[in-house]
Amino acid sequence: MSATVARKSFVQQPEHLHSTASSTTNSIAASPEDTPRQSPSTTSLSSLDSSSELELKAVNGKLLDTYGNEFQLPDFTIKQIRDAIPAHCFQRSGAKGLGYVARDLASLAATFYFFHAYITPENVPSTPVRAALWAVYTFVQGLFGTGLWVLAHECGHQSFSPSKTLNDTVGWFCHSVLLVPYFSWKISHGKHHKATGHLERDMVFVPKTRDEYASRLGYYAHELSELMEETPFATAATMIGQQLFGWLYYLTANVTGHNCHERQSEGRGKGKRNGFGGRVNHFDPSSPLYEAKDGHLILLSDLGLGLTAALLITLGYKFGWANLAVWYFAPYLWVNHWLVAITFLQHTDPSLPHYESHTWNFARGAAATIDRDFGFIGRHLFHGIIETHVLHHYVSTIPFYNADEATEAIKPVMGQHYRSDVEGGPTGFLKSMWRSARMCHWVEPCEGVEGENKGVLFFRNRNGLGVPPQKMAPTADLKATKQDS
């Protein structure tokens, strides 16, 4: 049973954002295996009577997402999630996985052959028409390339087949030809799954806190509520930069990843920071993203990139760099665009919380994701990575072709904490990019909350959309500084 989240007067929430009503009435106590790192609170709201629940809310305060909808902390466990999934959903088939790889490689090859053989000056004399058709080629190849990327992603999670050797061999090959450092990405991505929604440990699209956002603009945190609205042009420019270069920035400078590298257990993060020149990247074995034991895998990833680069350089000299730009690099940029768009929208939405360390646990963090719909492209070319992401964060070893059934199985357990935004298909997916860019600027605690609730942060923005940011007074230190100046 599903119910549409209530709209608030702050902003009109899309009708297509759904949460499933819970059918789970009692919380099962979690063991460390069920829910890694439980929060300090061991009392679930579902185990309290109504008067005690109201008293707890009164003490800790009300949590409101950006739309103004009330939020309650998830209280189910990983054991409940896994127990709800039919056993056959966990079964992996190497033959089926290789069949999908063959399909995607054949699609890439057939598309190239068709355009190279038939979209020629002899067959299409008009240069503008020919250019337009080759632009279509780059888009289509970008779709097939993204599908291949997703299959390598399956390999990284060991959901491709029961064989780790086969998984890593196929994953290394598929990612290398797409200029992705397979093992380097696999390790950092695994850490992302272990700390999703954790403001100090998550590895990708970690939102800025209010202080960080204000500092970037040259303001103090208390001044954000007084800022003028961000212009649509500025939003669009930011989005274009993110979609064109976001993936490369992430690989080379850990942009959008956490920046708490000083706490790396082996001391590899001392003096290192995100950004160019900060020595935090996916290519250096000494990067604080990795441990010393990972060094040979990082070098193996670099070898894959080097071999692909050598092949591309050879092709460029033989057939011309302009041809190679159209054949490979333009589709490559499309692949990067889809990767960033997909990941951004999986973890950035006005309804999603983020957690400080004292409130985070694995079950809560995994629920801080959202499923969307991208129609035929999402289901068949992107192998469902957009449509079944919530399930993927709970059990990443379930292969994509079993993920729909597993998703339906966990909805009753997650209840109101399962989120999906599916109306409009591809159009709705693209619209949600703009909505999230306008509404999700930074995260901050809700006004008036205490205790555990103070560690639950929601997006706020300077555009007057949704719940307004808190009104803050300058600290005593800032007042003294201004008086001295």
C-alpha positions in Angstrom: 0.0 0.0 0.0 1.4 3.4 -0.9 0.5 6.9 0.0 1.4 10.2 -1.5 3.4 12.3 0.9 1.3 15.2 2.1 2.0 18.6 0.5 2.9 21.6 2.6 2.2 25.3 2.1 6.0 25.9 1.9 6.3 24.6 -1.6 4.2 22.3 -3.8 5.6 18.9 -3.6 5.4 16.7 -6.8 2.5 14.3 -6.6 4.8 11.5 -7.8 7.0 11.5 -4.7 5.7 8.4 -2.8 6.4 6.7 0.4 5.0 3.3 1.3 2.9 3.0 4.4 4.5 0.7 6.9 3.1 -2.7 7.7 5.8 -3.4 10.3 4.6 -2.7 13.8 7.5 -3.9 15.9 11.2 -3.3 15.6 13.5 -6.3 15.8 16.6 -5.7 17.9 19.6 -5.4 15.6 22.8 -7.3 16.0 26.1 -5.8 14.7 25.7 -7.9 11.6 22.1 -6.7 11.0 22.8 -3.0 11.3 26.4 -1.9 11.5 27.0 0.8 14.0 23.7 1.5 15.6 23.0 5.0 16.9 23.1 5.6 20.7 19.3 5.4 20.9 18.0 1.9 21.2 14.4 2.8 21.6 12.3 2.6 18.4 9.2 4.7 18.0 7.2 1.7 16.8 7.7 0.0 20.2 6.3 2.9 22.2 2.7 3.6 23.0 1.2 6.7 21.5 1.6 8.9 24.6 5.3 8.0 25.0 5.8 8.7 21.3 4.3 12.1 21.6 6.5 12.8 24.7 9.6 11.7 22.8 8.7 14.0 19.9 8.1 16.9 22.3 11.5 16.4 23.8 13.5 15.9 20.6 11.5 18.3 18.4 9.9 17.8 15.0 11.9 16.8 11.9 10.8 18.5 8.7 12.2 17.7 5.2 12.6 20.5 2.7 9.0 20.1 1.5 7.8 20.5 5.1 6.8 16.9 5.6 7.4 15.4 9.0 10.1 12.8 9.1 10.6 10.0 11.6 13.9 8.1 12.0 13.8 4.6 10.4 13.7 1.9 13.0 13.8 -1.4 10.9 16.9 -3.5 10.6 19.0 -5.1 7.9 17.8 -8.5 9.0 14.2 -7.5 8.4 15.1 -6.3 4.9 17.0 -9.4 4.0 14.4 -11.8 5.4 11.7 -10.2 3.3 13.6 -10.9 0.0 12.8 -14.2 -1.7 15.9 -16.5 -1.7 16.0 -16.8 -5.5 16.6 -13.0 -5.9 20.1 -13.5 -4.5 21.0 -16.0 -7.2 23.6 -14.7 -9.7 24.3 -16.1 -13.2 27.7 -15.6 -14.9 26.2 -16.8 -18.2 23.4 -14.3 -18.0 25.8 -11.5 -17.0 28.1 -12.3 -19.9 25.1 -12.3 -22.2 24.3 -8.7 -21.2 27.9 -7.7 -21.7 27.9 -9.3 -25.2 24.6 -7.5 -26.0 26.0 -4.1 -25.0 29.3 -4.6 -26.8 27.4 -5.8 -29.9 25.2 -2.7 -29.7 28.2 -0.4 -29.6 29.9 -2.2 -32.5 26.8 -2.3 -34.7 26.1 1.4 -34.1 29.6 2.3 -35.1 29.5 0.1 -38.2 26.2 1.5 -39.4 27.2 5.1 -39.1 30.7 4.6 -40.4 29.4 2.7 -43.4 26.3 4.7 -44.3 26.5 8.2 -42.8 29.1 9.3 -45.3 29.5 12.2 -47.8 28.5 9.9 -50.6 25.2 8.8 -48.9 24.5 12.0 -47.1 25.8 14.9 -49.1 24.5 17.7 -46.8 27.1 18.5 -44.2 24.6 19.9 -41.6 22.4 16.8 -41.9 25.4 14.5 -41.7 26.7 16.4 -38.6 23.3 16.1 -37.0 23.2 12.4 -37.7 26.7 11.9 -36.2 25.5 13.9 -33.1 22.7 11.3 -32.8 25.5 8.7 -33.0 27.3 10.2 -30.0 24.1 10.2 -27.9 23.2 6.6 -28.8 26.7 5.4 -28.1 26.6 7.2 -24.8 23.6 5.2 -23.8 25.1 1.9 -24.7 28.4 2.9 -23.0 26.5 3.8 -19.8 24.9 0.4 -19.9 28.3 -1.2 -20.2 29.5 1.0 -17.3 26.6 -0.3 -15.2 27.5 -3.9 -15.9 31.0 -3.2 -14.7 29.4 -1.7 -11.6 27.6 -5.0 -11.1 31.0 -6.7 -11.2 32.4 -4.4 -8.6 29.6 -5.4 -6.2 30.1 -9.1 -7.0 26.5 -9.2 -8.2 27.5 -10.1 -11.8 28.3 -13.8 -11.0 29.3 -16.1 -8.1 33.0 -15.9 -9.3 35.1 -13.1 -8.0 37.7 -13.8 -10.6 35.2 -13.5 -13.4 33.6 -10.4 -11.9 36.9 -8.5 -11.5 38.2 -9.6 -14.9 35.0 -8.4 -16.7 34.7 -5.3 -14.6 38.4 -4.3 -15.2 38.0 -4.7 -18.9 34.7 -2.9 -19.3 35.7 0.0 -17.0 39.1 0.3 -18.5 37.8 0.7 -22.1 35.6 3.5 -20.6 38.6 5.1 -18.9 37.4 4.2 -15.5 40.0 2.9 -12.9 38.0 -0.2 -12.0 39.6 -1.3 -8.7 40.2 2.2 -7.5 36.6 3.1 -8.1 35.4 -0.3 -6.7 37.1 0.3 -3.3 35.9 3.9 -2.8 32.4 3.0 -4.0 32.3 0.1 -1.5 33.1 2.7 1.2 30.3 4.8 -0.1 27.9 1.9 0.4 29.2 1.4 3.9 28.6 5.0 4.9 25.7 6.3 2.7 24.2 9.5 4.2 27.1 9.9 6.7 28.3 13.5 6.6 31.8 12.6 7.6 32.4 9.2 5.9 30.3 9.1 2.7 32.3 9.1 -0.5 30.1 10.9 -3.1 27.7 13.8 -3.2 28.2 14.7 0.4 26.2 17.9 0.8 27.8 21.1 2.2 26.8 22.1 5.7 25.5 25.6 6.3 28.9 26.8 7.5 30.6 25.3 4.4 28.2 26.7 2.0 28.4 30.2 3.6 32.1 30.1 3.7 32.3 29.2 0.0 30.3 32.4 -0.8 32.3 34.6 1.6 29.5 34.9 4.2 28.9 33.8 7.7 26.4 31.1 8.4 23.9 33.4 10.1 23.9 35.6 7.0 22.6 32.9 4.6 18.9 33.6 5.3 19.5 37.2 4.1 21.1 36.3 0.8 19.4 37.1 -2.5 17.9 34.3 -4.6 20.4 32.4 -6.8 19.6 33.3 -10.4 18.3 30.6 -12.7 21.3 31.3 -14.9 23.7 30.6 -12.1 21.9 27.4 -11.3 22.1 26.3 -15.0 25.8 27.2 -15.2 26.5 25.1 -12.1 24.5 22.2 -13.5 26.3 22.3 -16.9 29.7 22.3 -15.2 28.6 19.4 -13.0 27.4 17.4 -15.9 30.4 18.0 -18.2 33.2 17.7 -15.7 31.8 16.3 -12.4 32.9 12.7 -13.0 36.5 13.8 -14.0 36.6 16.2 -11.0 35.5 13.3 -8.7 38.2 10.9 -10.0 41.0 13.5 -10.0 40.2 15.6 -6.9 37.5 13.7 -4.9 35.0 16.6 -5.5 31.7 15.9 -3.7 33.4 13.2 -1.5 34.1 13.8 2.2 37.1 15.9 3.2 37.9 14.3 6.6 41.1 12.6 5.5 43.2 13.4 8.6 41.4 10.6 10.3 42.5 7.9 7.8 43.5 5.0 10.0 47.0 4.6 8.5 47.8 8.3 8.7 47.8 8.5 4.9 45.5 11.6 5.0 47.7 14.0 6.9 48.0 17.3 5.0 45.8 16.0 2.2 42.6 17.5 1.1 40.0 17.4 -1.7 40.8 19.6 -4.8 43.5 19.8 -7.4 46.9 19.4 -5.8 45.4 18.0 -2.6 46.6 14.5 -3.4 43.2 12.9 -2.9 42.4 11.0 -6.1 41.6 7.6 -7.7 45.0 7.1 -9.4 47.6 7.5 -6.6 48.3 4.4 -4.5 49.1 6.7 -1.6 45.8 8.5 -1.7 43.9 8.5 1.6 41.0 6.9 -0.1 42.9 3.6 0.1 44.9 1.5 2.5 48.4 0.3 1.9 47.1 -3.2 1.0 45.2 -1.7 -1.9 48.3 -0.4 -3.7 48.7 -3.1 -6.3 45.0 -2.9 -7.2 45.3 0.9 -7.8 48.3 0.3 -10.1 46.4 -2.4 -11.9 43.6 0.1 -12.5 46.1 2.6 -13.8 47.5 -0.1 -16.1 44.0 -0.6 -17.6 43.8 3.2 -18.2 47.2 3.2 -19.8 46.5 0.5 -22.2 43.2 2.2 -23.3 45.0 5.5 -23.7 47.7 3.8 -25.8 45.1 2.3 -28.0 43.3 5.7 -28.4 46.5 7.5 -29.2 47.3 4.9 -31.9 43.8 5.3 -33.4 44.1 9.1 -33.3 47.3 9.1 -35.2 46.0 6.6 -37.7 42.5 7.9 -38.4 42.7 11.5 -37.2 41.9 13.2 -33.9 38.7 14.8 -35.2 37.3 11.3 -36.1 38.4 10.0 -32.7 36.7 12.9 -31.0 33.4 11.9 -32.6 33.8 8.2 -32.4 35.0 8.0 -28.8 35.3 11.2 -26.8 31.9 12.7 -27.4 30.1 9.4 -26.4 32.5 9.3 -23.4 31.2 12.7 -22.3 27.7 11.5 -22.6 28.5 8.5 -20.4 30.0 10.9 -17.8 26.9 13.0 -18.0 24.6 10.1 -17.3 26.8 8.8 -14.5 26.7 12.1 -12.7 23.0 12.7 -13.3 22.1 9.2 -12.0 24.3 9.4 -8.9 23.3 13.0 -8.1 19.6 12.2 -8.2 20.0 9.0 -6.3 21.3 10.9 -3.3 20.1 14.5 -3.7 16.4 15.2 -3.2 14.4 17.6 -1.0 12.9 14.6 0.9 16.2 12.9 1.9 18.0 13.3 5.2 21.7 13.2 6.0 23.2 12.2 9.3 25.9 13.1 11.7 27.8 10.3 13.3 25.8 10.0 16.5 22.6 9.5 14.7 23.7 7.5 11.6 23.4 3.8 11.3 23.6 1.6 8.2 19.9 1.0 7.9 19.1 4.7 8.1 21.8 5.7 5.7 20.7 3.1 3.1 17.2 4.5 3.3 18.5 8.0 2.4 18.2 7.2 -1.3 15.4 7.4 -3.8 14.2 5.4 -6.8 13.3 7.2 -10.0 12.1 6.2 -13.5 13.8 6.7 -16.8 11.5 4.7 -19.0 12.8 2.3 -21.6 16.3 3.7 -21.4 16.5 3.2 -17.6 15.0 -0.2 -17.6 16.7 -1.8 -20.6 19.8 0.2 -21.5 20.9 1.3 -18.1 19.9 -2.1 -16.5 17.6 -0.6 -13.9 20.2 1.3 -12.0 17.8 4.3 -11.6 14.7 2.3 -10.8 16.0 0.0 -8.0 18.7 2.0 -6.2 17.1 1.8 -2.7 17.2 -2.0 -2.8 20.8 -1.9 -4.1 21.9 0.1 -1.1 20.6 -2.6 1.3 21.8 -5.7 -0.6 24.2 -4.8 -3.4 25.0 -8.4 -4.3 21.5 -8.9 -5.8 21.8 -8.8 -9.7 19.9 -6.1 -11.5 17.6 -8.6 -13.2 16.2 -9.7 -9.8 16.1 -6.2 -8.3 12.5 -5.3 -9.2 11.1 -8.3 -7.4 13.4 -7.7 -4.4 12.4 -4.0 -4.3 8.7 -4.9 -4.1 9.5 -7.3 -1.3 11.2 -4.7 1.0 8.6 -2.0 0.5 6.4 -3.2 3.4 9.4 -3.4 5.7 10.6 0.1 4.9 7.1 1.6 5.0 7.1 5.3 4.8 10.8 5.4 4.4 10.8 3.9 0.9 11.0 6.8 -1.5 10.3 6.9 -5.2 9.8 9.8 -7.7 8.5 8.1 -10.8 5.9 10.3 -12.5 6.8 11.5 -15.9 9.4 8.9 -16.7 12.4 10.4 -18.5 10.9 13.9 -18.5 10.2 13.7 -14.8 13.8 12.5 -14.2 15.2 15.5 -16.0 12.9 17.9 -14.2 14.0 16.6 -10.9 17.5 17.6 -11.7 16.5 21.2 -11.9 14.3 20.9 -8.8 17.1 19.4 -6.7 19.6 22.0 -8.0 17.3 24.8 -6.9 16.1 23.4 -3.6 19.2 21.5 -2.3 22.0 23.9 -1.5 23.1 22.9 2.0 22.0 20.8 4.9 21.3 21.9 8.5 19.4 20.6 11.5 15.7 21.4 11.8 14.7 24.3 14.1 14.2 23.5 17.7 15.4 19.9 17.6 17.4 18.2 20.4 19.0 15.0 21.2 19.2 12.4 18.5 17.1 14.5 16.1 19.8 17.2 16.1 22.0 14.8 14.1 19.4 14.6 11.3 20.0 17.3 8.7 17.8 18.3 5.7 18.4 20.4 2.6 17.7 24.1 2.7 18.2 26.8 0.1 18.5 30.5 -0.5 15.8 30.6 -3.1 12.8 30.7 -0.8 11.7 27.2 -1.7 10.4 24.8 0.9 11.1 25.1 4.6 13.1 28.3 5.1 16.6 28.1 6.7 16.8 28.8 10.4 17.3 32.4 11.5 20.6 32.5 13.3 22.2 35.2 15.4 25.9 35.9 15.0 28.1 34.1 17.6 29.7 36.1 20.4 33.1 35.8 18.7 31.7 37.2 15.4 30.1 40.1 17.3 33.4 40.9 19.0 35.2 40.8 15.7 32.8 43.2 14.0 33.0 45.6 17.0 36.8 45.6 16.8 36.7 46.3 13.1 
